[in-house]
Amino acid sequence: MNEEQPTVYPYIPNSVPAVKGQMLKEVGAESTDDFYEDVPEKLRLKESMNLPKPFLSEYALKRHVEGILAKNKTAGEYLSFLGAGCWQHHVPAVCDEVNRRGEFLTAYAGEPYDDHGRFQALFEYTSMMGELLNMDVVNVPTYDGFQAAATALRMATRITGQREVLIAKTISADLLSRIRDYCKPSIEIKLIGYDSETGQMDLDALKAEISSKTAAVYFENPSYLGFIETHGEEISQIAYDYGAVCVVGVDPISLGVLTPPADYGVDIVCGDIQPLGMHMQFGGGQAGFIATRDEEEYVMEYPSRLFGIAPTSVPGEYGFGDVAYERTSFAVREEGKEWVGTAAALWGITAGIYLALMGPQGMVEIGEGIMARSHYTMLEIDKIEGVKAPVFQSPHFKEFVVNFDGTGKTVPEINKALLARGIFGGKDLTKEFPELGNSALYCVTEVHTKDDIDRLVNALKEVVE
């Protein structure tokens, strides 16, 4: 900005010229250019930036930003059938009320410098998640479910000492990209094909590819494409026969109606807790979980924090805090097996509130409601001429693939027409899964009523016929 006509922003600290001058004086710099003398001359921008005129009042700036945001169309205004990793579920008001409390909200990663119940809240969350997953140990949440999956696979390589991971090809392209980034350059990723009729993992292909060099076999249940993998026990046994770890990504809200992976032999379970009381906030909030049995070879490979309970010196009183803290990078720094990244502790507390509110029966009811709604939607969409739903002949939970090859219209054309009717259609899969033809991934949850579903079906009829 021109120094002869300095701009003072009332909403930006230290923009007053006198304050800037004092700051430069304190560090021994004559000017702003002196302050940045360590930056090579060739990297410095010499001319003024091509920016619009500044708003010199907070109110004017607020109106400007609100005008931009008003162009957005949200799932609160439109009817949404999008999912693919961030889903529209009902968020009970108590979840928002508690996670906004100052003792949880105000510090980095939800960690106040004085513990006002955070450790206990996270211990309760991990305990309820453990019950839901039928696993003994659950970590304090990672940044998101993608990180949880990638970390679980790295844990498997350390446990087995091998450097090869086999992954079901029905995985999300985004998740696969994160896993590749997290595992390279030392871990080889191989994809295992699937049955074109059912979507189930091709067990013959798995048997042909797996070997004593395999560290882990990874699949999701429900899968990214919505179908339920019914060969979980066989896959786990194949992995076990070769000394590999079986890792499964799971949608926790499905576990009121689906068998937890631990019950069909899975060693590590991971996923995202976004369905458990979290809004779709510009693509998040997301938070990942990892769960295992309480066995030392697994527990000591967690890079993230684990909270436990222990008696105090006062009879009848208990404290909550870190378990095996010495294995984390917080304790051993550069000697850590992995770095403890940004935790999503606040979302763990939120999910704990959700699970406590729902209880076992509530989780059963919400799972049954989602399955009934998604099944009804598939039946009704499949009646539309030229449309097939679902593509895979398997049981589904919440999401399913719809094929539009027989309509003569592309998924982008259909979604654009639906948008004009106030509906977000399914996620376009044509680039991720070209072998599925002109297909999209649709999502139905407990927030959708029969009228909502019928509105979608009628809109699709109008669009494709």
C-alpha positions in Angstrom: 0.0 0.0 0.0 1.2 3.5 -0.8 3.1 4.7 2.4 2.2 8.4 1.7 -1.5 7.4 2.0 -1.5 4.6 4.5 -4.7 2.6 4.9 -5.8 1.8 8.5 -8.1 -1.1 8.7 -10.2 -0.9 11.9 -10.6 -4.7 11.9 -7.0 -5.6 11.4 -4.6 -5.3 14.4 -1.4 -3.3 14.1 -2.4 -1.5 10.8 -1.9 1.9 12.4 1.3 3.5 10.9 2.6 4.5 14.4 2.2 0.9 15.6 3.9 -0.5 12.5 6.8 2.0 13.0 7.2 0.9 16.6 7.3 -2.7 15.6 10.0 -2.1 13.0 12.0 -0.1 15.6 11.9 -3.0 18.1 13.4 -5.3 15.6 16.0 -2.8 14.3 14.5 -2.3 10.8 14.2 1.1 9.1 11.5 0.0 6.7 9.3 -3.0 5.7 11.8 -3.8 3.0 14.5 -4.0 5.6 12.4 -6.3 7.6 12.2 -8.8 4.7 15.9 -8.5 3.7 16.3 -12.2 4.2 14.0 -12.8 1.3 16.0 -12.9 -1.9 15.5 -9.9 -4.1 14.4 -11.9 -7.1 11.5 -13.4 -5.1 10.1 -10.0 -4.0 7.0 -8.5 -5.7 8.0 -5.0 -6.8 4.7 -3.6 -8.1 1.4 -3.2 -6.2 -0.9 -6.2 -6.2 -3.9 -6.1 -8.5 -6.5 -5.9 -5.7 -9.8 -4.2 -5.5 -10.2 -1.1 -3.3 -10.3 -2.1 0.4 -13.4 -1.9 2.6 -12.7 0.6 5.3 -15.4 -0.5 7.7 -16.1 -3.8 9.2 -19.8 -3.5 8.3 -19.0 -2.9 4.6 -16.7 -5.9 4.6 -19.3 -8.0 6.3 -22.0 -7.1 3.6 -19.5 -7.9 0.8 -18.7 -11.3 2.2 -22.4 -12.1 2.9 -23.1 -11.2 -0.7 -20.6 -13.8 -1.9 -21.9 -16.4 0.5 -25.5 -15.8 -0.6 -24.5 -17.3 -4.0 -24.0 -20.7 -2.3 -26.8 -23.2 -2.3 -26.7 -25.5 0.8 -28.2 -28.8 1.8 -30.3 -26.7 4.2 -32.0 -25.0 1.3 -31.9 -27.7 -1.3 -32.7 -31.4 -1.1 -29.4 -33.3 -1.1 -28.6 -36.9 -2.1 -24.8 -36.4 -2.0 -22.6 -38.5 0.2 -19.3 -40.1 -0.7 -17.5 -39.5 2.6 -19.4 -36.5 4.1 -23.0 -37.2 4.7 -26.1 -35.3 5.8 -27.2 -36.7 9.1 -29.4 -35.3 11.8 -27.3 -33.4 14.5 -29.1 -33.3 17.8 -29.0 -29.9 19.4 -27.2 -31.2 22.5 -24.1 -32.0 20.4 -23.8 -28.4 19.3 -24.6 -27.1 22.8 -21.9 -29.2 24.6 -19.1 -28.9 22.0 -19.4 -25.1 22.2 -18.7 -25.0 25.9 -15.6 -23.0 26.7 -13.8 -25.9 28.5 -13.9 -27.9 25.3 -13.9 -25.4 22.5 -11.4 -22.7 23.2 -7.9 -24.2 22.9 -5.9 -25.9 20.2 -7.2 -29.4 19.3 -9.8 -28.9 22.1 -7.1 -29.1 24.8 -7.3 -26.5 27.5 -4.2 -26.0 29.5 -6.2 -27.0 32.6 -8.3 -30.1 32.2 -11.9 -29.3 32.9 -13.3 -32.8 32.0 -11.8 -33.2 28.5 -9.8 -36.3 29.4 -12.9 -38.0 30.9 -15.1 -36.9 28.0 -12.7 -38.5 25.5 -12.3 -41.6 27.6 -16.1 -42.0 27.6 -16.1 -41.5 23.8 -13.5 -44.1 23.2 -15.3 -46.5 25.6 -18.6 -46.1 23.7 -16.8 -46.5 20.4 -15.1 -49.6 21.7 -18.5 -51.1 22.6 -20.0 -50.1 19.2 -17.0 -51.7 17.4 -16.6 -54.6 19.8 -12.9 -53.6 20.1 -10.8 -52.9 23.2 -8.8 -49.9 22.2 -9.8 -46.7 20.3 -7.6 -43.7 19.8 -8.3 -40.0 20.3 -9.5 -38.9 16.8 -7.1 -38.3 14.0 -7.5 -35.4 11.6 -10.0 -37.4 9.4 -11.0 -40.9 8.3 -8.6 -40.8 5.4 -5.6 -40.3 7.8 -7.0 -43.0 10.1 -7.0 -45.5 7.2 -3.5 -44.5 6.0 -2.2 -44.7 9.6 -3.8 -48.1 10.1 -2.0 -49.4 7.1 1.3 -48.1 8.3 0.7 -49.7 11.7 0.2 -53.0 9.8 3.5 -52.7 8.0 5.3 -52.1 11.3 3.5 -55.1 13.0 4.3 -57.5 10.2 7.6 -56.1 9.0 6.3 -56.3 5.4 5.9 -53.5 2.8 3.0 -54.5 0.6 -0.7 -53.5 1.0 -3.6 -55.0 -1.0 -6.7 -52.7 -1.3 -10.1 -53.4 -2.8 -10.5 -51.5 -6.1 -13.9 -50.1 -5.0 -12.1 -47.6 -2.9 -12.7 -43.8 -3.2 -10.2 -42.2 -5.5 -9.6 -39.4 -2.9 -8.9 -41.9 -0.1 -6.6 -44.0 -2.4 -4.7 -40.8 -3.2 -4.3 -40.0 0.5 -3.1 -43.5 1.3 -0.6 -43.4 -1.6 0.8 -40.1 -0.4 1.0 -41.3 3.2 2.6 -44.7 2.4 5.1 -43.7 -0.3 7.9 -44.3 -1.0 8.4 -47.3 1.2 5.1 -49.2 0.9 3.7 -50.7 -2.3 0.0 -50.4 -3.0 -1.8 -53.0 -5.1 -5.5 -53.0 -6.1 -7.7 -56.1 -6.0 -10.5 -56.3 -8.5 -14.2 -56.9 -7.8 -17.1 -58.8 -9.2 -18.9 -56.7 -11.8 -22.3 -58.1 -10.8 -22.1 -57.8 -7.0 -19.2 -55.4 -6.3 -17.8 -58.0 -3.9 -14.0 -58.4 -3.7 -12.7 -61.0 -6.2 -11.5 -63.6 -3.8 -9.6 -65.5 -6.6 -7.7 -62.3 -7.5 -7.0 -61.8 -3.8 -5.6 -65.3 -3.4 -3.5 -64.9 -6.6 -2.0 -61.6 -5.4 -1.4 -62.1 -1.6 1.9 -63.5 -0.4 4.2 -63.7 2.6 5.3 -60.2 1.6 1.8 -58.7 2.2 1.5 -56.6 5.3 -2.3 -55.8 5.1 -5.5 -56.4 3.2 -7.8 -53.4 3.2 -11.5 -53.0 2.3 -14.5 -51.0 3.4 -17.8 -52.3 4.8 -20.1 -50.7 3.7 -18.0 -49.9 0.6 -17.5 -46.5 -0.9 -20.0 -47.6 -3.5 -22.6 -48.4 -0.8 -22.8 -52.2 -1.0 -22.1 -54.4 2.0 -19.1 -56.8 1.6 -20.5 -60.2 2.5 -17.2 -62.0 2.3 -15.6 -60.3 5.3 -14.8 -63.6 7.1 -13.3 -65.2 4.0 -11.1 -62.1 3.4 -9.9 -62.0 7.0 -9.0 -65.7 6.9 -7.1 -65.3 3.6 -5.1 -62.5 5.2 -4.5 -64.5 8.4 -3.3 -67.5 6.4 -0.5 -65.4 5.0 0.4 -63.6 8.2 -1.1 -60.3 7.0 -3.2 -57.9 9.0 -6.8 -57.4 7.9 -7.9 -53.7 8.0 -11.5 -52.5 7.4 -12.9 -49.1 7.0 -16.4 -48.8 8.5 -19.2 -46.3 8.7 -19.9 -46.2 12.5 -23.6 -45.3 12.0 -24.1 -48.7 10.3 -23.1 -50.7 13.3 -26.5 -50.7 14.9 -27.6 -53.1 12.1 -24.3 -54.5 10.6 -21.9 -57.0 12.3 -18.9 -55.2 13.6 -15.7 -56.1 11.6 -14.1 -57.5 14.8 -16.7 -60.3 14.7 -15.5 -61.6 11.3 -11.8 -61.6 12.2 -10.6 -58.1 11.4 -7.5 -56.9 13.2 -7.7 -53.1 12.7 -10.9 -51.1 12.2 -10.9 -47.5 11.1 -13.2 -44.9 9.7 -14.7 -41.4 10.1 -17.0 -40.3 12.9 -18.6 -37.5 10.9 -22.0 -39.2 10.9 -22.0 -39.1 14.7 -23.3 -35.6 15.5 -21.3 -33.5 13.0 -22.6 -31.0 10.5 -21.4 -30.9 6.9 -19.2 -27.9 7.3 -17.7 -27.0 3.9 -16.7 -30.7 3.5 -16.1 -31.4 7.3 -16.0 -31.7 10.2 -14.2 -34.9 9.8 -12.4 -37.0 12.4 -10.9 -40.4 12.2 -10.8 -43.4 14.5 -8.6 -46.5 14.8 -9.6 -49.5 16.9 -7.8 -52.7 17.8 -7.7 -55.5 20.3 -5.9 -54.7 23.6 -2.7 -56.5 22.5 0.7 -54.9 23.0 1.9 -55.4 19.4 -1.0 -53.4 18.2 -1.3 -50.8 21.0 2.4 -49.8 20.8 2.0 -49.1 17.1 -0.6 -46.4 17.5 1.0 -43.0 16.8 -2.0 -41.1 18.3 -3.0 -40.6 21.8 -4.9 -43.1 23.9 -6.8 -42.2 27.0 -7.4 -44.5 29.9 -8.6 -44.5 33.5 -6.7 -45.1 36.7 -7.3 -44.9 40.5 -5.9 -41.9 42.2 -4.3 -41.7 45.7 -7.7 -40.9 47.0 -9.8 -44.1 47.6 -12.8 -44.2 45.3 -11.5 -41.4 43.0 -10.2 -41.9 39.4 -8.2 -40.0 37.0 -8.1 -39.9 33.2 -5.1 -39.5 30.9 -2.6 -40.8 28.4 -1.8 -44.5 28.0 1.7 -45.5 26.9 2.5 -41.9 26.2 6.2 -42.8 25.6 5.3 -44.3 22.2 4.1 -41.0 20.8 6.1 -38.3 19.0 5.1 -35.9 21.8 7.4 -38.0 24.0 10.2 -39.1 21.7 10.0 -36.4 19.1 12.1 -37.4 16.0 12.3 -41.0 17.2 8.6 -41.5 16.9 7.2 -44.1 14.6 4.9 -41.5 13.1 4.1 -37.9 14.0 1.1 -37.1 16.0 -0.7 -34.7 13.7 -3.5 -32.3 14.4 -6.1 -34.1 16.5 -9.8 -33.7 16.2 -10.4 -34.1 19.9 -13.4 -31.8 19.9 -15.2 -34.0 17.4 -14.4 -37.0 19.6 -16.3 -35.3 22.4 -19.1 -34.5 20.1 -19.4 -38.1 18.9 -19.4 -39.3 22.5 -22.3 -37.0 23.2 -24.1 -38.5 20.2 -23.5 -42.1 21.2 -24.6 -41.4 24.8 -27.8 -39.8 23.5 -28.6 -42.5 21.1 -27.7 -45.6 23.2 -27.7 -49.1 21.7 -31.4 -49.1 20.8 -31.1 -45.7 19.1 -28.3 -46.9 16.9 -30.4 -49.9 15.9 -33.3 -47.7 15.0 -31.3 -45.2 13.0 -29.6 -48.0 11.1 -32.9 -49.7 10.3 -34.4 -46.4 9.2 -31.5 -45.7 6.8 -31.6 -49.2 5.3 -35.4 -49.0 4.8 -35.2 -45.5 3.2 -32.3 -46.4 0.9 -34.0 -49.7 -0.2 -37.3 -47.8 -1.0 -35.3 -45.3 -3.0 -33.5 -47.9 -5.1 -36.8 -49.7 -5.8 -38.5 -46.5 -7.0 -35.6 -45.2 -9.1 -35.2 -48.6 -10.8 -38.8 -48.3 -12.1 -37.7 -45.3 -14.3 -37.2 -46.3 -17.9 -33.5 -46.4 -18.9 -32.3 -46.3 -15.3 -30.8 -49.1 -13.2 -30.6 -48.9 -9.4 -28.7 -50.3 -7.7 -25.9 -51.3 -10.2 -24.6 -54.0 -7.8 -26.7 -56.9 -6.8 -25.8 -56.9 -3.2 -27.3 -55.6 0.1 -26.6 -51.8 0.5 -26.4 -49.4 3.4 -27.1 -45.7 2.8 -25.5 -45.3 -0.6 -25.9 -47.0 -3.9 -24.9 -46.6 -7.6 -27.4 -45.5 -10.2 -26.8 -46.1 -13.9 -28.3 -43.8 -16.5 -26.9 -45.5 -19.7 -30.4 -46.1 -21.0 -31.5 -42.5 -20.8 -29.2 -40.9 -23.4 -28.2 -38.3 -20.9 -25.0 -37.8 -19.0 -24.7 -37.5 -15.2 -23.7 -33.8 -15.4 -26.8 -33.1 -17.6 -29.0 -34.9 -15.1 -27.5 -33.2 -12.1 -27.8 -29.8 -13.7 -31.5 -30.4 -14.4 -32.0 -31.6 -10.8 -30.2 -28.6 -9.5 -32.7 -26.4 -11.3 -35.4 -28.2 -9.3 -33.7 -27.6 -6.0 -32.1 -31.0 -5.7 -28.5 -32.1 -5.4 -28.2 -35.3 -7.4 -25.7 -38.1 -6.9 -21.9 -37.9 -7.2 -20.7 -38.4 -10.7 -18.6 -41.6 -10.9 -17.8 -41.6 -14.6 -14.1 -40.5 -14.0 -13.5 -42.6 -10.9 -15.2 -45.8 -12.2 -15.4 -45.5 -16.0 -16.2 -49.2 -16.2 -19.6 -48.5 -14.5 -20.7 -46.4 -17.5 -22.8 -43.3 -17.0 -23.3 -43.7 -13.2 -23.7 -41.7 -10.0 -23.5 -42.4 -6.3 -26.7 -41.5 -4.4 -27.0 -41.3 -0.6 -30.1 -41.6 1.5 -30.1 -41.1 5.3 -32.5 -40.7 8.2 -33.1 -37.0 7.3 -34.9 -38.0 4.1 -38.7 -38.4 4.3 -40.8 -40.5 1.9 -41.9 -37.2 0.3 -38.3 -36.2 -0.2 -37.6 -39.5 -1.9 -40.7 -39.3 -4.1 -39.7 -35.8 -5.1 -36.3 -37.0 -6.3 -37.9 -39.9 -8.2 -40.5 -37.6 -9.9 -37.8 -35.1 -10.8 -35.6 -37.9 -12.3 -38.6 -39.0 -14.4 -39.0 -35.5 -15.7 -35.3 -35.1 -16.4 -34.7 -38.4 -18.2 -38.0 -39.2 -20.0 
